[in-house]
Amino acid sequence: MTAVDAAPAAARRGRLPVLLSRCALGLGLAVSSALLVVRLTGSDAGTPLAVPVVLLPYAAVLSVLGLAVSLAVPALRSRWAVTAAAVLVAAQIVVLAPRFTPDRWQIPAAAAELRVATVNADVGAADPRTLVRLVRDERIDVLAVQQLPTAGIAALTEAGLDDLLPYHELRPEYDTSIYSRTPLTRGGPLHADTAWPQTTAEVTVGGRTVRLVAVHTYYPVGDPERWTRDMAALAAVARDSGPDTVFLGDFNATLDHAPMRDLLAAGLVDTHAELGRGWARTWPVGKTLVPPLVQLDHVLHGPGLIGVRVGEQTVPGTDHRAVLAVLALRPEVTTALRATSSGHCWSARGRARRQAESTRARRCRAASAAGSPRSS
C-alpha cells in the first residue's frame, strides 16, 4: 500500500469512532424519547410497557448526558442532535420536576400526628427483630405488612411486636395485615375487585377517624391488565373515601405509571413527592447485586393530612425497603374537607386540587345546603 492509498484508509478509520458515537447518541435519545411518549400517553396501562416506563428518570439522566456530549464534542455537535436533546431534556424536566419540588405547608404545632410504616415481608422472610426495633425506635403508630403468612405473624409476636402494636387486623390468607398502637375499628377485607383482597380498618387520631387501606396489588410483569384493574379498583375506593384516608403498601407501581397517576387523581397525595423526595427507591434490595432501582412502596394520603417526614429503611430478609412516614392532620380545614367529601368535590386532580381547596369547599358547602346527597 502506497502513502497515497494509506491516507484515505486512515481517514475512514478516523471516521468510524465518530459514526459509532453518533449512532450511540441517536439510539440513547430515541429510547429516552420512546419512554417519554409512553409516559405522556399513558400507554403503559394494561400493557407490557408498564415495565420499561419505570426507567424514565434514568432515561432523563441519559438525555442530559447526551445533550452535554453533543455540546462538548465538536465531532458530535450537529444541529439536529443538540436541538433534539434540548427539547427532550426540557420535556422530561416538565414531567419529573414536580416530584422533586416539596410542597410548603405550615403545620400547626398542635396538629395531631400519625406515624405509619409499610413493608413487604417477602412471605415472612423479613427479619422480625429488625422490624420490631424499627417500630420501637420510630414510634410507629400503624404498620402495614404485605406477604405476611401465619408463620411470619408468629415470628413477629415472638419478637415483641404485639407489645408495641397490640391491635391488629391479621389476614394472612388475604396477604395484607395491619398492626396499630391504638384500637382499630371497622376492620376487614376491602370491598374492591382486586386480585388479592386488601385489608382496611379505621383508627382514631386527634378525635378524628382515619381510614387505613393496606395495599398489595398484582404485578405488571405477570399480568399488566390485572394490575391495571387492581389500581382502578383502588381508585374507586379512594373516590368514595373521605379526606382522612391513608393508603399504604406495595403498589407495584411508580409515579410514572398511568394507573398510579389515576389513583392519585382520585384524591390522594404521594408523600414522597409531596416532600420533594420523588426519586426514592425501595426495590429490589438485598437479594441480588442490583441496587434498588424503583419505588414500588408508597404512603398515599387524602387532603385531610399533610406529609411531615418520609423515609426508607432496609429490613434484612426482604427485597423491599420499608417506608416510614409521619403525617399530620390539618385542623384548620377539617370542616371544609368534611363538607367536600359529601359531594366528592375533594378528589380533584394533583396539586391543583390542593391549591383550589378553599374554592371547592365553598362550592360543596353550598351544594350540601341545597340538599346534595351524602356519600356512605
Secondary structure, 3 states (H helix, E strand, C coil): CCHHHHHHHHHHHHHHHHHHHHHHHHHHHHHHHHHHHHHHHCCCCCCHHHCHHHHHHHHHHHHHHHHHHHHHCHHHCCHHHHHHHHHHHHHHHHHHHHHHCCCCCCCCCCCCEEEEEEEECCCCCCCHHHHHHHHHHHCCCEEEEECCCHHHHHHHHHHCHHHHCCEEECCHHHCEEEEECCCEEEEEECCCCCCCCCEEEEEEECCEEEEEEEEECCCCCCCHHHHHHHHHHHHHHHHCCCCCEEEEEECCCCCCCHHHHHHHHCCCEEHHHHCCCCCCCCECCCCCCCCCCECCEEEEECCCEEEEEEEEECCCCCCCCEEEEEEEECHHHHHHHHHHHHHCHHHCCHHHHHHCHHHHHHHHHHHHHCCCCCCC
